[in-house]
Amino acid sequence: MKNLLNGIKRTSNRRSFMKRSIVAAGAVTVGSALFGHELPAFAEEKSGRLTRGDAAILRFLAAAEILETDLWQQYNELGGIQDQEVPGGSGNPTYTAALSVLDGDMAQYIHDNTEDEFTHQNFINAYLAAKGADTVHLDHFRTLPSSKATGAQQIGRLTNLMQLTVDTSWWTRYRARTKNPDLDPHFNFPQAVPGLAAGQFPAIPRTDDDLSPDKHIQAIANTAGFHFGTIEQGGTSLYPSLAQRVTDTEVLRILLSIGPTEAFHFQTWQDKAGNAPALTDPTNGLVFPDLNAPPFGGENFQTNLIMPEPVPFLSRKFPVCSIIRPTQTRGAAMGAVKALTDDGLFIGQSPEFFALLRDLAEDADEARRARD
């Protein structure tokens, strides 16, 4: 999937892509499926009473939240609490029990994280609409299969949780005291779980066959536990990175109000991932190490260090500071797309999906804060 994403060239504008899609799809009106208002081919998206850059940033964040909601809904259907706040699914007791090994309240936390993402996507799209700007809808791309395990809805998905390559370098990035990705962009932070970054593994049971043996379903739950942190640390960085590019103070308020909830999520999941039991999955050899024991161990891996360690910020001439990292704004949106793609979340998606996501990200990255 990474090569597919990188190989897609930016179109002259998104409507030329849509025109080609409409021709290929016959009667399917792709434009109306993706955006809140159907626009003619070659037209620019409407920004309404927002600046073009602010609208582009909000549209990218709306798309990101829609994707995040899709993956969290899948987790909630199998391992969370199903109620009117987060509808869908009926739960999977064996998977839920494996998740509870990380924390007894995991089902509630998963539910609440899922509800938060629903509110984020709904609010941002509603705000865009209220300002007369085009909104984002991705239902056209809900084509990926659901888990066949007991408890999952059988509906089309935007994201794949059954073939993940999970980057756990955030674990050491937030514990390192001398390296900051904004100041040391070429430094490779060690992986907390090297095996997760070296293959493709399920984070939810694919069928009821994955519910045994015990170490296999526990490995799937452990994978989910680390994937939760991977997703939420991305959002934690994305909001402050893009906030530096907005113009309107109300749009800035939105980003500064939603962003910290992502940090709430991240710290929760970082704490729970530290409780993942050390084990080797007997079905595929995936190893979850004891992060407090050799050859790991030390502050860079210590499981109870869940608050950001102080690190150089802006320049090494200043004292170290405990911060979110990275917050470099250049290429922030495209970096988020690349990270999600490398994760394997979009395995099976169409070239049109990647083209749209890339274009939304590039529009957000091109936004510039207007000067008085």
N, C-alpha and C positions, 0 to 999 in steps of 0.2 A: 504494500500500500504506500510506503514512503516514496518509492520510485514513481508511482502513479501520480501522487500529489505533486512531486517536484517536476514531473514531466508536462503538467498542464500549463500552457502558456496563458497569460492574462489576455482576455478579450479586449477589444477597443472599448466596449462598455458592456454592461451585463445584458442589455436588451438584445444585442446581437447574438449572444449565447441563447437567450430565450427564443429568439426567432428560429434559430437552427433546431432547438428542442421541439418547438411547436410543429415545425415541418416534419421532423422525424416521428413525432408522436401522433400525427394525424389530427384527430379531433380534440386531443387533450390540450387544454389551455394552461401551459406550464406557468406563465406569468401570474395568473390569478391564484395558482396553488402556492406560490412562493411568497408573494407579497399581498398586503391587505387591499391594495387597489390594483385592478387590472390596467396595465399601461400599454400603449402601443410599442411595437418593437423599435429599438434605437432611442427611446425616451429615457431620460435620467430619472432615478427615483425621486419622489417628492420629499422635500425637507420641511415643507410647511413653514411654520414660524420659527423653526430651529435653523441654526447655521448648517450648511451642508456637512461640515465636519462633525458637529454634535450629533446630527441625525445618523451619520455613518457609524459613529462609535456606539450609539444606542442600538442600532440595528445589529451590529456584530455581537454586542452583549446579549441581545434578545435571542439570537441564534445559538450562542454558547449556552444560555440558560435552558433553551428548549432541548438541546442535546444532553445537558446535565440532568434535566428532569427525566428524560427518557431512560437513562441508565439507572438513576436512583429509583425510578418506579419499578424496574425489573428487580433490583435488590429488595425493595419493600415487599413485592408480591411473594417472594420466597422466604425472606428472613426478617421482615418487619411486622408492624401492626397494621392490619387492614381495617379501615373504618371509613366513614364518610369524608373525613379530612383528606385521606389519600386512598381513593377508590381503586379497586382492581386486585385480582389475585385472591388466593385463599390461604396462603402460608404453607411452608414445608417444615414440619416439626423437626426432622433430622438435621436439616441445614440450619434452622434457627438454633437448635441445641449446640451445634458446632460453633456458631457465631458467639453464643453466650459464654463459651470458654474464654473469649477475649474480654468480655464484661457481661455481667448479668442483665444489664439494661440495654444491650445492643439493639434489640427489637424496637425499643422506644426511640433510641437515637437515630436509627435508620429511618423510621417513620418521620421524625421531626425534620431531618435533613431533606427528605423527599418533599415534605410539605413546603419547606422554605424555598426550594427550587421552583415549585409550581408558582408560588407567589412572585418570585423574581421575574419569571418569564411573562406572567400575566400583567404585572405592573408595568414593565418596560414597554411592552406592546401597547398597552392602554395609554400610556403617556405619549408615545409616538403618535397614536391616532388622535389624541386630544389636541396635539399641536399641528394636526393636518399633514403629518408625515406618513410615508408608507411604513407598514409593519412587516414582520417576518413570520412566515408559516412554512413549515417543512413537511407537511403531511404527505406531499407527493413522494417523499423519499422513505416513507415507512414501509420498507420492503424486506428488511432483514428478519430472519426467523426468531421465534421465541424459544426459550427452553421448553423441553418436553417433560420436565420433571413435574411431579404433582405440586400444584399450587400456582403455577404460572398461567397467566392469560395467554390464549393463542391468538395473538394479534401481531401486526407488522411493527417492527422496531426500527429506530434510527441508528442504534448502537449495538455493538456486539460485545458481550461479556464472557464469551465462551472460548476465545483464543487470544488472551491478553499477554502482552509483553510489558511487564510493569517496571517502570523506572523508579527505583527506590533511592536514588542519589540525594533526594531532598532530606533524607534522614541525616546524613553526615553534613550536608550544606548548612542545616540549621544548628548543628553542634560545633562546626569548625569556627575557631576564633581568629584565624589569620587570613582566610580566603573568603572573598565575596564575589559571586559570579558577575556582578557589575564591574568590579575592578580587575577580576581575573577570569575573563571570559573563556580562556582556553584550558583552565584547570578542570580536571575530571574528578569530581567528588566520588568517593567509593560508594558502591551499592551496599545497602543494608542486607539485601537478599540477592546475591549475585545471580542465582538460578532464575529468578523471575525476569531478569533482563536478558536472559540468554535463550529463551524459548517462547512457546505459546501455551498458556495454561488457562483453565476455566476458573472464573471467580464465582460462578453460580453452577449448581448441578445441571448438566446438559439433559440428562434423563434420570429416571430413578435408579439406573445402574450406577450412577455416581454416588449414591448414598452409602455405599460400602466399598471396601472395608473402612473401618473407623478412621484410620490415618489418612485415607484418601479424601473423605469428606471434610476432615479437619484441615487438610492442606488447601482445599478449595476455600474454606472459611478464612484461613490465614491469608490466602491470596487476596480475598475481598478486603480484609482488614488493612492490608498495605495499599491496595488500590484506592480505598476511600481517601487515605492521606495524599496519594498521588494526585487525585482529581482536585481535592480541596486546596492543596497548596498552590495549584495552578491558578485558581480563582483568587486566592489571597494576593497573589502578585499582579494579576491582570487588572484588577480595578484601580489600584493606585498608579499603575503604569499608564493606563489610558486616561485617568483623571487629569494628568499633566497636559493633555491635549485639548480639553474641552474649553469652550468659551463662556457659555451661559452659566451663571452662578447656581441656578436651579438644577441644571444638568450635573454640575459639579456636586451639588448636595446629594443627588441620587447615587452617584458613584461612591461618594464618601460614606453614604448610609448603608448601601448594600455590601460594599467591599468588606467591612469589618465582620459581617455575619459569616463570610467565607473563612475568615481567620478563626472565628469561634469553631466552625466545623473542623478546620484543619487541626487545631490543638486537641479537640476531642479525639479525632481519629489517630493522631500521632500517639496519644496516650494509650489507646486501645491496641494499636498495632504492637506496642511494646509488650503486650501480654500474650502474643501469639506463641504457642508452645513450640519448642524445638522439635523437629521431626523430619523424617524422610518419607515422601509419598511412595508407597510400594508399587504404584502403577506406572510412574514415570520418572522416578528418581529425583524429583524436585526436593531440595534441601532447604529447610528453614533453620538457620543456625541459632544458637544461644548467643545473643548479641552482647551479653555481659561476660562472656568467657573467651579465652584465647581460641583462635587467632584474632578474634574481634576484640571486644573489651575496650576500656578507656573512654574518655569523654566523647570521642567521635561516634561511639555506638551505644553509649549508656542509655538504658531504656527509660529512666525516670527524668531525663533532661528534656522536658517537653516545652520549655520556654526558649525563645531564640537567644542563643549565646551572643554576647557582644562581638562585633566584627568591624573592620574598617568600613567607613561609609563616606561616599563622595570623594574623599581623598585621604591618603594615609597620613597627611599632615594633621588631621583632626584626631581627637581621642576616639577610641572604639565606641560603638553604640549598638544596643540591641534593636534590631530592625527586621522588617519584612524584606526578604530578598529572593529574587531580584526585583527591582523597581525601575530598571532602565526602560525608557519609553520607546526607544527606537526598535521597530519591528516587533512590538509586544504582541499584537494580534496574530501576526503570522507565526510567531513563535508558539503561541497557544495552539494554533491549528496543527503545526508540525508535531508538537508533543502529543496531542490527542491521536493523531494519525499513527505515529510511531508506537503508541500504546496498543494499537490493534483494534481500537474501538470502532473503526469504520470498515473493517474487512467485509467485503461483499457489497459495498456501496458502489454506485454508478459513477462514471466519469463526470456526469453532469453535477452530481452532488459535490464532488471535489472542486469542480470549476466554480460553483457558486460560493462554497465556503472560502476558497482562496480569494475570490473577488471581494466578498464582504470584509475579509481581513485586510486586504490591501487598501480598501477604501478607508477603514478605520485607522490604519497606520499612516495614511496620507493626510489625515486631519491635522490641522494646525490651529493653535489657540490664536484667536483674533486679538490684535492689539488695538487699544484705544488711540 
